Amino acid sequence: ELRGRGTSSLLRGDLTLSVSSAPPGAPLFLVAARGSGAPYVGFGEGVLCIDPGPAGLRRVAFGVAGPGGSFDFHSNAVSQTPGIAGSTVLFQAWYGDPASACGLGGNLTNGLAVTFLP
């Protein structure tokens, strides 16, 4: 699951995106896009819930899930998104899972839309 904490204010820069329920020690990466909706395309064992739009997906940050399967992408990573005040950026995280049920090696969190404020 992907959740946001803090505010979407670019000036405050306190937005943290948190992943939970990934396998412990799993590699993770956060992607962002400024698309308009959800294409719901199969990707690994999950569903890509964010529309890449004309600019495509942008890998924002990389991490490794802790022993409880969680990881926080802090504001310094989130600030590297293509967000400007008034724009909505779509986020989703991919995580590796070599023991996945279908053997495809990875899954995706839910998508999360953030509208940035000044």
DSSP file with accessible surface (Angstrom, degrees, kcal/mol):
  #  RESIDUE AA STRUCTURE BP1 BP2  ACC     N-H-->O    O-->H-N    N-H-->O    O-->H-N    TCO  KAPPA ALPHA  PHI   PSI    X-CA   Y-CA   Z-CA
    1    1 A E              0   0   90      0, 0.0    19,-2.0     0, 0.0     2,-0.5   0.000 360.0 360.0 360.0 142.2    0.0    0.0    0.0
    2    2 A L  E     +A   19   0A   2     17,-0.2     2,-0.3   109,-0.1    17,-0.2  -0.957 360.0 171.3-114.6 126.0    1.2    3.6   -0.8
    3    3 A R  E     -A   18   0A 152     15,-2.2    15,-3.1    -2,-0.5     2,-0.3  -0.955  23.8-132.9-132.3 154.1    0.1    6.4    1.5
    4    4 A G  E     -A   17   0A  39     -2,-0.3     2,-0.3    13,-0.2    13,-0.2  -0.827  17.7-174.5-107.7 144.4    1.0   10.0    1.8
    5    5 A R  E     +A   16   0A 122     11,-2.5    11,-2.8    -2,-0.3     2,-0.2  -0.977  53.5  22.1-131.5 151.3    1.9   11.9    5.0
    6    6 A G  S    S-     0   0   56     -2,-0.3     2,-0.2     9,-0.2     9,-0.2  -0.636  98.0 -50.8  93.0-156.9    2.5   15.6    5.4
    7    7 A T        -     0   0   45     -2,-0.2     7,-0.2     2,-0.1    -2,-0.1  -0.714  32.5-126.5-115.7 168.5    1.3   18.3    3.0
    8    8 A S        +     0   0   27     -2,-0.2   109,-2.0   107,-0.1     2,-0.4   0.211  66.3 129.6 -97.1  17.0    1.4   18.7   -0.7
    9    9 A S  B  >  -c  117   0B  21    107,-0.2     4,-2.1     1,-0.2     5,-0.5  -0.562  50.1-155.0 -75.0 124.5    2.9   22.2   -0.3
   10   10 A L  T  4 S+     0   0   73    107,-2.8    -1,-0.2    -2,-0.4     5,-0.0   0.850  95.1  53.4 -66.8 -33.0    6.0   22.7   -2.4
   11   11 A L  T  4 S+     0   0  153    106,-0.3    -1,-0.2     1,-0.2    -2,-0.0   0.901 111.4  43.8 -69.5 -40.6    7.3   25.4   -0.1
   12   12 A R  T  4 S-     0   0  166    106,-0.3    -2,-0.2     1,-0.0    -1,-0.2   0.855  85.2-163.9 -73.0 -36.8    6.9   23.2    3.0
   13   13 A G     <  +     0   0   33     -4,-2.1    -3,-0.1     1,-0.1    62,-0.1   0.849  44.8 127.4  58.9  37.5    8.5   20.2    1.3
   14   14 A D        +     0   0   48     -5,-0.5     2,-0.4    -7,-0.2    -1,-0.1   0.217  24.6 128.5-112.3  17.4    7.2   17.8    4.0
   15   15 A L        -     0   0   15     -6,-0.2     2,-0.4    -9,-0.2    63,-0.3  -0.589  33.2-175.6 -78.1 127.0    5.4   15.2    1.9
   16   16 A T  E     -A    5   0A  17    -11,-2.8   -11,-2.5    -2,-0.4     2,-0.5  -0.988  12.8-154.1-120.8 132.2    6.5   11.6    2.6
   17   17 A L  E     -AB   4  73A   0     56,-2.5    56,-3.6    -2,-0.4     2,-0.4  -0.940  16.1-160.7-106.7 125.8    5.2    8.7    0.6
   18   18 A S  E     -AB   3  72A  15    -15,-3.1   -15,-2.2    -2,-0.5     2,-0.4  -0.909   8.8-157.2-115.2 132.9    5.2    5.4    2.6
   19   19 A V  E     +AB   2  71A   1     52,-3.1    52,-2.0    -2,-0.4     2,-0.3  -0.881  16.9 178.4-102.5 135.9    5.0    1.8    1.3
   20   20 A S        +     0   0   42    -19,-2.0    50,-0.2    -2,-0.4    49,-0.1  -0.908  55.2  35.4-130.6 162.1    3.8   -0.9    3.5
   21   21 A S  S    S+     0   0   94     47,-0.4    49,-0.2    -2,-0.3    48,-0.1   0.673  74.8 136.2  70.8  20.9    3.2   -4.7    3.0
   22   22 A A        -     0   0    6     47,-2.5    -1,-0.2   -21,-0.1     3,-0.1  -0.602  68.7 -87.8 -85.0 159.5    6.2   -5.2    0.7
   23   23 A P    >   -     0   0   32      0, 0.0     3,-2.2     0, 0.0    42,-0.2  -0.446  55.4 -94.3 -64.5 138.7    8.3   -8.3    1.4
   24   24 A P  T 3  S+     0   0   88      0, 0.0    42,-0.2     0, 0.0    41,-0.0  -0.292 111.6  14.3 -54.5 134.5   11.1   -7.6    3.9
   25   25 A G  T 3  S+     0   0   49     40,-1.5    41,-0.1    41,-0.5    43,-0.0   0.486  92.0 149.0  79.1   3.9   14.3   -6.6    2.1
   26   26 A A    <   -     0   0    6     -3,-2.2    39,-2.8    40,-0.2    -1,-0.2  -0.445  50.9-117.3 -72.4 139.3   12.5   -6.1   -1.2
   27   27 A P  E     -D   64   0C  51      0, 0.0    69,-2.4     0, 0.0     2,-0.3  -0.514  37.6-169.8 -70.3 144.3   13.9   -3.5   -3.6
   28   28 A L  E     -DE  63  95C   0     35,-2.9    35,-2.5    67,-0.2     2,-0.4  -0.983  14.0-172.4-133.2 146.5   11.4   -0.7   -4.3
   29   29 A F  E     -DE  62  94C  51     65,-2.1    65,-2.5    -2,-0.3     2,-0.5  -0.997  16.4-140.1-140.0 146.0   11.2    2.2   -6.7
   30   30 A L  E     -DE  61  93C   0     31,-2.4    30,-3.3    -2,-0.4    31,-1.1  -0.855  18.9-166.9-100.5 130.4    8.8    5.0   -6.8
   31   31 A V  E     -DE  59  92C  11     61,-3.0    61,-1.8    -2,-0.5     2,-0.3  -0.868   1.9-167.5-116.8 154.2    7.5    6.2  -10.2
   32   32 A A  E     +DE  58  91C   0     26,-2.3    26,-2.7    -2,-0.3     2,-0.3  -0.966   7.2 175.0-137.8 153.9    5.6    9.4  -11.0
   33   33 A A  E     - E   0  90C   1     57,-1.8    57,-3.1    -2,-0.3    20,-0.1  -0.983  31.6-141.4-153.4 157.7    3.7   10.7  -14.0
   34   34 A R        +     0   0  117     18,-0.5    54,-0.1    22,-0.4    19,-0.1  -0.099  56.1 138.2-111.6  33.5    1.6   13.6  -15.0
   35   35 A G        -     0   0   13     16,-0.9    53,-0.1    18,-0.1    -2,-0.1  -0.036  60.1-117.3 -69.5-179.1   -0.9   11.6  -17.0
   36   36 A S  S    S-     0   0  117     14,-0.0     2,-0.3    54,-0.0    -1,-0.1   0.560  75.4 -22.9-102.9  -9.9   -4.6   12.2  -16.8
   37   37 A G  S    S-     0   0   31     14,-0.1    14,-1.8    53,-0.0    -2,-0.1  -0.871  79.7 -55.3-170.9-155.9   -6.0    9.0  -15.5
   38   38 A A        -     0   0   42     -2,-0.3    12,-0.2    12,-0.2    11,-0.1  -0.927  26.3-176.0-116.6 118.1   -5.6    5.3  -14.9
   39   39 A P        -     0   0   52      0, 0.0    10,-0.1     0, 0.0    -1,-0.1   0.736  28.0-146.1 -82.5 -20.4   -4.9    2.9  -17.7
   40   40 A Y        +     0   0  159      8,-0.7     2,-0.4     1,-0.2     9,-0.2   0.975  31.3 172.2  51.0  64.6   -5.0   -0.2  -15.5
   41   41 A V  E     -H   48   0D  76      7,-1.5     7,-3.7     9,-0.1    -1,-0.2  -0.871  37.6-109.7-104.8 133.7   -2.3   -2.1  -17.4
   42   42 A G  E     +H   47   0D  63     -2,-0.4     2,-0.3     5,-0.2     5,-0.3  -0.370  40.9 174.0 -61.9 136.3   -1.0   -5.5  -16.1
   43   43 A F  E >   -H   46   0D  95      3,-2.5     3,-2.3    63,-0.1     2,-0.2  -0.890  59.7 -43.5-149.2 111.9    2.6   -5.1  -15.0
   44   44 A G  T 3  S-     0   0   42     -2,-0.3    63,-0.2     1,-0.3    61,-0.1  -0.462 121.6 -30.2  61.7-129.9    4.4   -8.0  -13.2
   45   45 A E  T 3  S+     0   0   48     61,-2.1    -1,-0.3    -2,-0.2     2,-0.2   0.273 132.7  61.4 -99.8   9.5    1.8   -9.4  -10.8
   46   46 A G  E <  S-H   43   0D  11     -3,-2.3    -3,-2.5    60,-0.1     2,-0.4  -0.451  83.7-102.5-119.3-164.5    0.2   -6.0  -10.3
   47   47 A V  E     -H   42   0D  66     -5,-0.3     2,-0.7    62,-0.2    -5,-0.2  -0.992  23.8-129.1-127.9 126.7   -1.6   -3.4  -12.2
   48   48 A L  E     -H   41   0D  20     -7,-3.7    -7,-1.5    -2,-0.4    -8,-0.7  -0.678  27.9-178.6 -73.9 114.1   -0.1   -0.1  -13.3
   49   49 A C        +     0   0   31     -2,-0.7     2,-0.4    60,-0.2    -1,-0.2   0.397  53.0  78.9 -98.3  -1.7   -2.7    2.4  -12.0
   50   50 A I  S    S-     0   0    3    -12,-0.2   -12,-0.2    -9,-0.1    -9,-0.1  -0.922  75.0-129.8-115.8 137.5   -1.1    5.6  -13.3
   51   51 A D        -     0   0   45    -14,-1.8   -16,-0.9    -2,-0.4    39,-0.1  -0.713  10.6-149.3 -81.7 121.5   -1.2    6.9  -16.8
   52   52 A P     >  -     0   0   38      0, 0.0     4,-0.8     0, 0.0   -18,-0.5   0.785  29.8-163.5 -63.8 -23.8    2.3    7.8  -18.1
   53   53 A G  T >4  -     0   0   23      1,-0.2     3,-1.1     2,-0.2   -18,-0.1  -0.067  48.7 -49.2  63.9-174.5    0.9   10.6  -20.3
   54   54 A P  T 34 S+     0   0  148      0, 0.0    -1,-0.2     0, 0.0   -19,-0.0   0.792 139.8  53.9 -67.0 -25.8    3.0   12.0  -23.1
   55   55 A A  T 34 S-     0   0   94     -3,-0.3    -2,-0.2     1,-0.2   -20,-0.0   0.614 102.6-141.9 -84.2 -12.6    6.0   12.6  -20.9
   56   56 A G    <<  -     0   0   26     -3,-1.1   -22,-0.4    -4,-0.8     2,-0.3  -0.150  35.0 -39.9  81.6-179.0    6.1    8.9  -19.7
   57   57 A L        -     0   0   76    -24,-0.1     2,-0.5   -23,-0.1   -24,-0.2  -0.606  51.9-153.6 -81.8 145.9    6.9    7.5  -16.3
   58   58 A R  E     -D   32   0C 117    -26,-2.7   -26,-2.3    -2,-0.3     2,-0.6  -0.982  12.7-135.5-122.5 122.8    9.7    8.9  -14.2
   59   59 A R  E     +D   31   0C 174     -2,-0.5   -28,-0.3   -28,-0.2     3,-0.1  -0.690  27.4 178.1 -76.2 121.1   11.5    6.9  -11.7
   60   60 A V  E     -     0   0C   9    -30,-3.3     2,-0.3    -2,-0.6    -1,-0.2   0.858  53.1  -8.3 -95.1 -42.8   11.8    9.2   -8.7
   61   61 A A  E     -D   30   0C  17    -31,-1.1   -31,-2.4    17,-0.0     2,-0.3  -0.983  51.7-141.8-157.2 162.6   13.5    7.2   -6.0
   62   62 A F  E     +D   29   0C 128     -2,-0.3     2,-0.3   -33,-0.2   -33,-0.2  -0.946  27.5 152.2-129.6 148.5   14.8    3.8   -5.0
   63   63 A G  E     -D   28   0C   7    -35,-2.5   -35,-2.9    -2,-0.3     2,-0.4  -0.939  36.7-115.4-160.0-178.5   14.8    2.0   -1.6
   64   64 A V  E     -D   27   0C  76     -2,-0.3   -38,-0.1   -37,-0.2     6,-0.1  -0.999  34.6-114.8-131.9 129.1   14.8   -1.3    0.2
   65   65 A A        -     0   0    4    -39,-2.8   -40,-1.5    -2,-0.4     6,-0.2  -0.336  32.5-126.3 -62.9 140.7   11.9   -2.5    2.4
   66   66 A G    >   -     0   0   24      4,-2.8     3,-2.4   -42,-0.2   -41,-0.5  -0.071  40.3 -77.9 -76.3-176.4   12.7   -2.8    6.1
   67   67 A P  T 3  S+     0   0  128      0, 0.0    -1,-0.1     0, 0.0    -2,-0.1   0.799 133.5  50.3 -57.7 -28.7   12.2   -5.9    8.2
   68   68 A G  T 3  S-     0   0   70      2,-0.1   -47,-0.4   -45,-0.1     3,-0.1   0.396 120.8-106.8 -90.0   3.0    8.5   -5.1    8.5
   69   69 A G  S <  S+     0   0    1     -3,-2.4   -47,-2.5     1,-0.3     2,-0.3   0.694  80.6 119.1  83.1  19.2    8.1   -4.6    4.8
   70   70 A S        +     0   0   62    -50,-0.2    -4,-2.8   -49,-0.2     2,-0.3  -0.796  34.6 176.8-119.3 160.7    7.8   -0.8    4.9
   71   71 A F  E     -B   19   0A  59    -52,-2.0   -52,-3.1    -2,-0.3     2,-0.5  -0.957  18.7-140.9-158.1 142.5    9.8    2.1    3.4
   72   72 A D  E     -B   18   0A  51     -2,-0.3     2,-0.8   -54,-0.2   -54,-0.2  -0.934   2.6-155.0-110.0 126.3    9.4    5.9    3.4
   73   73 A F  E     -B   17   0A   3    -56,-3.6   -56,-2.5    -2,-0.5   -10,-0.0  -0.889  30.2-148.8 -92.9 105.7   10.2    8.0    0.4
   74   74 A H    >>  -     0   0   98     -2,-0.8     4,-2.1   -58,-0.2     3,-1.5  -0.199  27.9 -90.0 -77.3 172.7   11.0   11.3    2.2
   75   75 A S  H 3> S+     0   0   42      1,-0.3     4,-2.8     2,-0.2     5,-0.1   0.784 122.0  62.7 -56.6 -31.0   10.4   14.8    0.8
   76   76 A N  H 34 S+     0   0  111      1,-0.2    -1,-0.3     2,-0.2     4,-0.2   0.889 110.8  39.4 -65.5 -33.1   13.8   15.0   -0.8
   77   77 A A  H X4 S+     0   0   13     -3,-1.5     3,-1.4     2,-0.2    -2,-0.2   0.913 116.2  49.9 -77.0 -43.4   12.9   12.1   -3.0
   78   78 A V  H >< S+     0   0    4     -4,-2.1     3,-1.8   -63,-0.3    -2,-0.2   0.866 100.4  65.8 -65.0 -31.5    9.4   13.2   -3.6
   79   79 A S  T 3< S+     0   0   84     -4,-2.8    -1,-0.3     1,-0.3    -2,-0.2   0.660  87.3  70.8 -67.7 -11.7   10.6   16.8   -4.5
   80   80 A Q  T <  S+     0   0  102     -3,-1.4    -1,-0.3    -4,-0.2    -2,-0.2   0.372  77.4 110.0 -85.0   8.6   12.3   15.3   -7.6
   81   81 A T  S <  S-     0   0   13     -3,-1.8     2,-0.3     1,-0.1   -22,-0.0  -0.331  87.0-107.7 -77.1 165.1    8.9   14.7   -9.2
   82   82 A P  S    S+     0   0   37      0, 0.0     2,-0.2     0, 0.0    -1,-0.1   0.023  73.0 139.6 -81.4  33.2    7.8   16.8  -12.2
   83   83 A G        +     0   0   15     -2,-0.3     2,-0.3    -4,-0.1     5,-0.1  -0.572  26.7 176.2 -84.9 139.4    5.3   18.6   -9.9
   84   84 A I    >   -     0   0   97     -2,-0.2     3,-2.7    32,-0.1    32,-0.3  -0.926  49.5 -71.9-130.5 159.1    4.6   22.3  -10.1
   85   85 A A  T 3  S+     0   0   50     -2,-0.3    32,-0.2     1,-0.3     3,-0.1  -0.238 122.3  17.8 -54.1 131.2    2.0   24.3   -8.0
   86   86 A G  T 3  S+     0   0   63     30,-3.2    -1,-0.3     1,-0.3     2,-0.2   0.262 101.2 114.3  90.7 -10.8   -1.5   23.4   -9.2
   87   87 A S    <   -     0   0   13     -3,-2.7    29,-2.6    29,-0.1     2,-0.5  -0.620  60.3-134.9 -93.5 154.7   -0.4   20.2  -11.0
   88   88 A T  E     - F   0 115C  61     27,-0.3     2,-0.4    -2,-0.2    27,-0.3  -0.930  18.1-165.4-107.6 128.3   -1.5   16.7  -10.1
   89   89 A V  E     - F   0 114C   0     25,-2.9    25,-2.7    -2,-0.5     2,-0.5  -0.938  11.1-142.8-114.3 136.1    1.2   14.0  -10.0
   90   90 A L  E     -EF  33 113C  22    -57,-3.1   -57,-1.8    -2,-0.4     2,-0.3  -0.857  19.7-168.0 -99.9 130.5    0.4   10.3   -9.9
   91   91 A F  E     +EF  32 112C   0     21,-3.1    21,-2.5    -2,-0.5     2,-0.3  -0.891  13.9 163.7-118.4 149.7    2.6    8.1   -7.9
   92   92 A Q  E     -E   31   0C   0    -61,-1.8   -61,-3.0    -2,-0.3     2,-0.4  -0.963  23.2-139.4-157.4 149.1    3.0    4.3   -7.6
   93   93 A A  E     -E   30   0C   0     17,-0.5    16,-2.7    -2,-0.3     2,-0.4  -0.916   6.3-155.6-115.3 140.6    5.7    2.0   -6.2
   94   94 A W  E     -EG  29 108C  51    -65,-2.5   -65,-2.1    -2,-0.4     2,-0.4  -0.884  13.7-170.4-104.9 142.5    7.0   -1.2   -7.6
   95   95 A Y  E     -EG  28 107C  29     12,-2.6    12,-2.3    -2,-0.4   -67,-0.2  -0.996  22.5-118.6-136.0 142.8    8.6   -3.8   -5.3
   96   96 A G  E     + G   0 106C   4    -69,-2.4    10,-0.3    -2,-0.4     9,-0.1  -0.530  29.3 174.7 -75.1 144.1   10.5   -7.0   -6.1
   97   97 A D    >   +     0   0   34      8,-2.1     3,-1.8    -2,-0.2     8,-0.5  -0.605   9.6 178.0-151.5  83.2    9.1  -10.2   -4.9
   98   98 A P  T 3  S+     0   0  121      0, 0.0     7,-0.1     0, 0.0     8,-0.1   0.754  85.4  54.2 -63.7 -19.7   11.0  -13.3   -6.0
   99   99 A A  T 3  S+     0   0   91      6,-0.1     5,-0.0     5,-0.1     7,-0.0   0.139  81.2 145.2 -98.1  21.8    8.7  -15.6   -4.1
  100  100 A S    X   -     0   0   12     -3,-1.8     3,-1.0     1,-0.1     5,-0.1  -0.185  60.8-114.3 -63.9 154.5    5.6  -14.2   -5.7
  101  101 A A  T 3  S+     0   0  102      1,-0.3    -1,-0.1     2,-0.1    -2,-0.0   0.842 114.2  37.8 -60.0 -38.7    2.7  -16.5   -6.4
  102  102 A C  T 3  S-     0   0   98    -57,-0.0    -1,-0.3     0, 0.0    -2,-0.1   0.461 107.0-121.2 -95.1  -2.7    2.9  -16.3  -10.2
  103  103 A G  S <  S+     0   0   57     -3,-1.0    -2,-0.1    -6,-0.1   -59,-0.0   0.676  74.9 125.7  74.5  19.2    6.6  -16.2  -10.4
  104  104 A L        -     0   0  112      2,-0.1    -1,-0.1    -7,-0.1    -5,-0.1   0.546  69.4-128.7 -89.3  -8.9    6.8  -12.9  -12.2
  105  105 A G        +     0   0   27     -8,-0.5    -8,-2.1    -7,-0.1     2,-0.3   0.507  69.8  46.3  83.7   5.9    9.1  -11.4   -9.5
  106  106 A G  E     -G   96   0C   1    -10,-0.3   -61,-2.1    -9,-0.2     2,-0.3  -0.992  50.4-166.0-171.3 164.3    7.4   -8.1   -8.7
  107  107 A N  E     -G   95   0C  38    -12,-2.3   -12,-2.6    -2,-0.3     2,-0.3  -0.913  18.4-124.0-148.2 173.5    4.2   -6.3   -7.8
  108  108 A L  E     -G   94   0C  16     -2,-0.3   -14,-0.2   -14,-0.2   -61,-0.2  -0.905  14.0-131.7-125.5 151.4    2.9   -2.8   -7.5
  109  109 A T        -     0   0    9    -16,-2.7   -60,-0.2    -2,-0.3   -62,-0.2  -0.239  46.9 -76.3 -80.3-177.5    1.2   -0.7   -4.8
  110  110 A N        -     0   0   62      1,-0.1   -17,-0.5    -2,-0.1     2,-0.2  -0.290  54.4-103.0 -67.6 163.9   -2.0    1.2   -5.3
  111  111 A G        -     0   0   28    -19,-0.1     2,-0.4    -3,-0.1   -19,-0.2  -0.616  32.2-159.0 -87.8 154.7   -1.7    4.5   -7.2
  112  112 A L  E     -F   91   0C  42    -21,-2.5   -21,-3.1    -2,-0.2     2,-0.5  -0.985   4.0-152.4-139.0 124.3   -1.8    7.8   -5.3
  113  113 A A  E     -F   90   0C  65     -2,-0.4     2,-0.4   -23,-0.2   -23,-0.2  -0.844  12.5-172.8 -97.6 131.6   -2.6   11.2   -6.8
  114  114 A V  E     -F   89   0C  14    -25,-2.7   -25,-2.9    -2,-0.5     2,-0.7  -0.991  12.4-155.9-126.4 122.1   -1.1   14.4   -5.2
  115  115 A T  E     -F   88   0C  71     -2,-0.4   -27,-0.3   -27,-0.3     2,-0.2  -0.891  24.4-136.7 -95.9 116.8   -2.1   17.9   -6.3
  116  116 A F        -     0   0    8    -29,-2.6   -30,-3.2    -2,-0.7  -107,-0.2  -0.503  16.3-160.5 -79.7 141.9    0.7   20.2   -5.4
  117  117 A L  B      c    9   0B  97   -109,-2.0  -107,-2.8   -32,-0.2  -106,-0.3  -0.754 360.0 360.0-111.8 160.9    0.2   23.6   -3.7
  118  118 A P              0   0   95      0, 0.0  -106,-0.3     0, 0.0    -1,-0.2  -0.079 360.0 360.0 -59.7 360.0    2.6   26.5   -3.6
